[in-house]
Amino acid sequence: MSPTTSKASSEERRSQSWANESEIQRSQSQRSQRDGATVNSLDHVRSHVSHHDMPVTDDFQEVDAEQYLRFSPARKAIIVGVLSFCSFLAPISSTSILAAIPEVAKTYNTTGSVINASNALYMAFMGIAAPFWGPFSQVWGRRPVFLVSAFLFFAFSIGTALAPNLPAYYIFRVLTAFQGTSFLVVGSSALGDVYEPRARATALGWFLSGTLIGPAFGPFIGGVIVTFRSWRVIFWLQAALGGTGTLLVFFFFPETYPHLTKGDMTDKTMWQKAKYLWHRISPLQVALMLFKYPNLFCTGLAAGALVWNQYSLLTPIRYVLNPRFHLTSPIQTGLFYIAPGCGYIIGTFMGGRWADHTVKKWIRKRGGVRVPEDRLKSCLIFLGVVIPGCILVYGWTVEKAVGGIPVPVLAMFFQGVAQLFCFPSLNTYSLDVMQSSGRSAEVVAGSYLFRYVFGALGSGLVLPAVEAMGVGWFSTISALFLVASGACVWLTTVFGDQWRDKAEKRNQRKAEERTEQIQQDPPKVET
């Protein structure tokens, strides 16, 4: 294709995209006048053709804007509340046992390293489960998948509390982890179903606060419990929370996604249905998607770096800070987890709003054009500078025994705030970038696959690494990982639209070839 032809094609896409956006906005304006609604001017910025070389409007306009009006603001707030509560469950289980590792090891006549390995395995299975839940929810709907996984989380938590031996403990922990990931993947996707792009980061900020506050406060809660009661009470409490979550989902969480129905496949043979369903639910599609789209790989890597940092910071606190500050009680150790937890709470009120503010600012700058990558600009300084700086201060002040207790506490607090300025941007970008193709849940699943694989690595490697090289050098490695991931996100803000365009063209060709294959039935399979 000649440069002239390519340029002309690009201009045609821009003009068509702007025309589509204008049509959408006229429709929205007419609907608002009809309903007597008050329209926020930021939500309906008028697009116009400019002579400047503006970026192509993203391919993910709200062509079905009615879907965001299905639920009232009060109903949306209830949905956010239910999903935020459930998002608290699986992550808190990943760390609540940290303060009780010696007691669990004593019960099963094993070592703390073996019990800590079960925690790393828990994280690994949270990552492995992610590619399953996203596609499942797109085929069978958000509500059924969420309800089943919530009930199984409740049941397997009871199994963990009653585990008579170490193998049973491991099995029930793994099964619990597999269910818990559903809350995170399907919950994020459901919020994308009900909130339009320029407002959803705020809702996701509340939702994600549960995923971060849980791991931070889990060890403190576990420390209090194990000081006065058996460690098994931790899992009885987890079961009670899981049961509460099941009831909340059953009574207050509606279906939010127009999932696949029998009518969608009435014209297909049994062989075609099987191939179509396998393509829709295959976990391999989620994993491969991360490598087909460089922008998804870069943002997934950034999310993985954040979770690596989170769990490599939280996991060794009892082993690192107890000898440093001469602590003897699980409650004393648990108090240190409150610092990042408070940071997550403070960040909840600001991180999502900052991301939405950044998007609206760039919409105004571009004359009404929304580019998904603009959202990522809100997290660059926090991902590449603030969090690495906090980790370096934490690691080296503990390593060199300087600064006393306030320094690591403040470092953990500020890195907690900064994480809530990163996750809403990364999560919302995952929802925005593939929503028009109906694959947002798969993108979110891929992001969580990255997160919990790196979380498992961080949780499993941190203790041996700290013993071998010290907390200072290990913190330096974590900081460099964060800086590198920040650079990847910056590259995505610069080249992301080009990467998406190339990947979409390549995948469209493959999809056309696959459709032709599906239309051809093997003679022996026809009924």
N, C-alpha and C positions, 0 to 999 in steps of 0.2 A: 504494500500500500504506500503510495507516495505521501510526502509530508503535507502537500496541499490537500489531498483527499482526507488525510487524518485530521487536519485542522478543521476542515469543513464539517466532518462528522462530529468533531468535538463541539463546534459551535451549534450544530443542530441539536445535540443532546442538551446543551445548556438552555437554548431557547425553549425547547420542549419542556424541560424540567421547570423553568421559571413559569411557563404558561400553565403547567399542571398545578404549581403551587398557588398561582393567582386564582385559578378556578376553585381550588380547595378553600382558599380564604374567602372568596365571594360567597361560597356555599355556607361557610361557617357564619359569616356576617348576616346572611339572610335568616339562618336558623336562630341566631341570637336575637334578631329583631322580632322574629315571630314569637319566641318564647319570652320576650321582655327581659332577657338576661343582660347583665352588665358585663361588657367585654373588656378584658385586660388588654391594653394596647400592645403590650409586649408579646402577647400570644398571637397577634394578628398583624404583624408588621407587613406592610404592602411591598411586594416584590416588584422590581422594574428592571427592564433590560438596560444594562450599563455598557458603556464603551470600554470600561476597564476590563482587564483580564481576570475576572473573578472566578473562583473555584466553582466547579460544577455543583449545583445543588445536590445534596446526598440523595441516594436512590431509595430512601426510606421515609418518604413523606407520609403524613397521616392521612392516607387515601381513604381510610375507613374511620374517620374521626368520631363517628357515632359510637364506636366501641368504648370510648373514654367517657361517654355520658350515660352509660348503663347504670352506674351506681352513684348515689348521692354522696356528697362529701362526708356525711356522717357514716354511711355504710363503708366508704373507703377507709375511714379512720379505724373502724372496727376490724376490717380486713388486715390493715397494717398492724394493729394490736395483737391479733391472733397469730399472725405470721412471725412477728417479733418475739412473742413468747416461745413459739416453737423453735425459732432459730437459736434460742438460748440453750436448748436441751442437749443436743449432740456435742457442741463444743465444751460445755461445762463438764460433761462426762469425761472428756479427754484429759482434764487436769485436776478434777476434784480428788482423784486418787493419789496425786503426787505426794501430798502431805502424809499419806497413810501407807506408803510403800514398805517401810520396815515392818509394820504390823501385818500387812498382807503376806509378806515374805515369811514371817514367823508362822502364820497360820498354815501355810502350805509347805513349810520346812524347805525353803529355797532361799535364794539371794535377792537382794534389791535389784541387781542388774537384770535378772530374769523377769521380775515384775515390771520393771521399766521397759523391757523389750515388748511386753504385752501392750504397753501404751503406744509405742511406736507402731506396732501392728494395727492397733485401733485406728491410728491416723492413716496408715497405708490403705486400710479397707474403706475409710471414708473417701479417699481418692479413687479407689477402684470402683466404688459404687456410683460415682458421679456420672459416668457415661451411660449408665443404665437408666437412671431416673429421669434425666432430661428427655430422651426420646419416648420413654413410656408415657410421660405426661402429655406429649404432643399427639399420641395415638389414642390413649384412653381418657385423657382429661386430667386437669390438675387435682380436682377434688377427690376422685376415687383413689388416685395414687397417694395423695397426702394422707387420706384417712387410713388406708391399709398400713402405710409405713408408720404412722403415729401409733396405731394399736400394737404393731409388732415391736416397736421400740419399747412400749410399756411392758409387753410380755417378756421380752429378752432381758430387760432390766431386772425383773423379778427373778429370772433364771440366774443372773449374775449374783444377786444377793444370796441365793440359795446354793450356789456352786459348791459341791462337796469336795472337789479336788482341783488341782491346777489345770488339767486339760479342759475340764468343764468351764472353769473360769475363763480360759482363753477363748473357747468356742463362743460362749455367750457374749463376751466383749466384742468379738469380731462381728457377730450377728447384729448386735446393737449398733455398732458403727455403720454397718451397711444400711440400716434403716435411717439413721440420723442424717445422712447426707441428703436424703429426700427433702428434709425441711429447708435446706440451704438452696438447693438447685431449683426445686419447684416453687419455693417461696419467692425467690428473686424473679422467676419467670412470671408468676402470678401478678406481682406488682407491676411488671412491664405490661401486662394485659389491661390493667385498669388505670394507669397513670400515663398521660401523654409525655413525650420525651423531655419537654422543657420543665417539667415539675417532678419527674419520678426520682431524681437523685435525692431529694429531701426525704421522700418516703423510704428509699433504700437506705438512707443514713440511719433512720430509726431501726429498720430491719437488721442492718449489719451491726448495730450496736450490741444486739444480743449475741452475735457470733463472736464478738470480742470481749464483752463484759463477762460472758460465761467462763472462758478460759482464765480470765484474770481473777475473778472472785471464787472460782471453783476450789483452788487450793486452800483459801482461807476458810471456806465453809467446811471442807474436808478436815482441815486442822482442828476446827472447833469440835466437830463430831468425834474424831478419833481420840481427842483428849478426854472425853467423857463417856463415849460409847464405843461399841464395836465398829470396825470399818465397814461392816455389812450394812449399817444404817445409811451410809452414803448412797448405796444402790437402792435401798428402800425409798429414800427421798427422791432419787432419780425416777423410780417407778411411779411414785405419786405424781410427780411433775409430768411424766409421760401420759398418765391416765387423764390428768387435767387437760393436757394438750389435745388428746383424742376427743374429749367432750367438746372443747372449744371449736375444733375443726368440724365436728359433726353438726353443731347447732349454728355456727356463725360464719363458716367459710363456704361461699357459693362457688359454683363452677365459673371460671373466668375465661376459659379458652374454648373456641369452637373446634373441638377435637374431631378425630376421624369417626365416621359412623358407617353402619352397614350400607347405607345408601350410596356412599362414596365408591363402593366397589361392586355394585350390582351388575355392571357390564363386564366384569372380569371373570376369567376362569379360576379354578382352584389354584392352578400353578401360578397364574399372574398375581392372585391375592397373596400367596405365600412369598413370592419374590418382592412384592411391593411392601408387605409388612416387615420383612426382614431388612429391607433397605431403610425403612423408617425407624426401626427400633435397634438396629445393630449398634452396639457400643463402639465398634471399630470406626464407624463414621465420625463419631465425636473425636476420637483420638487423631484420626487422619485429618480432620478439619483444621486442627491446630497447625499442621505442617503445610496445608494447602494455602492458608492465608497468613502471610508474614505478620500482618497487624495483630491477628489473634495470638500468634506465637509470642510476640513481644509483650503484649499486655498480660498474657497468661504467665510469662516469665516474671513480670513485675509483681503480680499477685503472689506467685510462688515465693519470691524473695521476701515479701512482707510476712508471709506465714512462717517461712524458715526463721526469720528474725524473731517473730513472736514466740514460737515454741522453743527455740534455742535460748531465748532469754528467760522464759518462765520455768522450763523444766529443771534447770540445775540450781535454782535459788536456794533450796535447802542445803545443797552440797557446797555451794560457793559462799553464801553469805553467813551461814551458821558459824563456820570457823573464823570468818573475817570479823564478825561482831560478837562472837562468843554467845550465840543463842542456843537455848537448850529445849525450848518448848515448840511443838507444832504450831501453836497459836502465834507465838512470836514470829516464826517464819512466815506464817500466813499473812501477817500484817503487811509484809513487803509486796504482796500481790495486789493490795488495795491501790497502790500508787498507779500502776498502768490502768487498773480498772477505773479509777477516777478520771484518768486522762481520756479513756474511751467514752465515759459519760459526757464529759465536757465537749469532746469532739463531735458527739451525736448532734448537738444543737447547732453546730457550725459547718461541719464538713459537707453535708449534702446541700445545704443552702449555698455554700461557696461554689460548689460545682454547677448548680443551676444558674447562679448569678453569672458565672463565667460564660456559660452557653448563651445566655441572653445578651451579654455584652458583645460577643462575637457575631451574633445574629444582627445586631444593630450596625456593627462595623461593616458587615458584608451586604448591607442593604436588604435584609430579610432572608438571606440564605443560611440554612443550618447545615453545617458540616460536622459529622459525628466526632471527628478527631479534635475539634475545638475543646470538647469537654476535658480531654486529657491534659490540657494546659494548666488546669486548676491544681493538679497534683505534682507537677514536676519539681518545684522547689522543696516540697515536703519529702518526696521520695528520694531525690538525689542529694539533698543537703541536710535537712533537719533530722531525719531519722538516723542516717549514718553518723552524724555528729553526736547525737545522744548516745548511740551504741558505743562509740569510741570513748566518750567520757565515762560511761558506766564501766566498761571493761577495764580501762587502764587505771581508774581511781580505785577499783576493787583490787586489781592486780598489785598495785604499788602501795595499797593501804593508806591512801591520803583522802582527806575531805570528810571523813566520818560518814554517818548514816544519811545526812541530808542530800549529799551529792548523788548517790545511786537512786535515791527515791525521786529526786527531781528529774533525773535523766529518764527514768522509767515513765514518769508522769508525762513529760513533754513528747516522748516518742509515742505514747498512747494517744495523745491528742492528734499528733501528725498522722497516725495511721487512719484515723477517721476522716482525714482530708484526702486520703488516697483511695480507700476502698470504694466509696460511693462513685467516684469518677470511673474507676476500672469496671465496676459492676454494671453501671448504667451504659457505658460504652458497649459492653458485651450484649446488652439488651437492644440497644439502638441499631447496631451495625448490621444485623441479619434479620430484623423483625419483619421486614416486608416479605421475606421468603419463608416465613413461618418456622425459622430454625433458631430463634433466640434461646430456647431452653437448651438446645445442643451446645450453643456457644457458652452459655453459663456453666453447663456441665463440664465442658473442656477447661474452663477457667478453674473450677473447683478440683478437677483432676490434677492440674498443675499445683494448686495450693497445697493439697493434702499429701501429695507425693513428697514435696519439699518439706512440708510440716513433719512427715514421718522421718525423713532423713535428718532434719534438725533435731527432733526429739531423740532419735536413736544414736546420733553421732556426737551430740554435745558433751556428754559426760566423759567418754573416752578422749575426746579432743581436748577438753579443758584439763584433764589429768596429764595429757601428753605435752601440751604447749602453753597452757595457762589461759585464763579468761581474757587477758588483754589481747593476745594474738588471735584467739578465736573470734573475738569481737571485731578485730580488724578485718578478718575474712568476711564476716557478715556485712560489715560496712561497705567493703569493696563490691560485694554481690549486689547490694542495694544501689550503689552508684552505677554499676553496669546496667542494671535493670532500668534505672532512670534514664540512661542514655538510649536504651531501646524504646522507651515510651516517647522520648523526644523525637527519635527517628520516625515513629508512627505518626506523630503530629505533623511532620513535614511530608512524608511520602505515603501515608496511609491510604489516601484516596486513589493514588496510582496503583498501589498494591492490590486494593480491592477490585479495581477495574480489570486488571490483568487476570486476577484469580477468577473473577466471575465469568469472563469470556472463556477461560480454559474449562471451567466446570460446566458451563452451559453446553459446550461441545460434547463433553463426556455424558451429560444428562440426556442429550438427544440420542446419542448412541445407545445408552442404557434403555431408553424408552422403546427404541426399535427392537431391542432384544426381548423386552418384556412382552411385546405384542406377538412374538413368535412362540407358540405353545409347542412343547414336545408332544408328538402324536400319542405316546403312551399315557400321558397324563390327562388328556382331554376326557371329559365326562359328558 
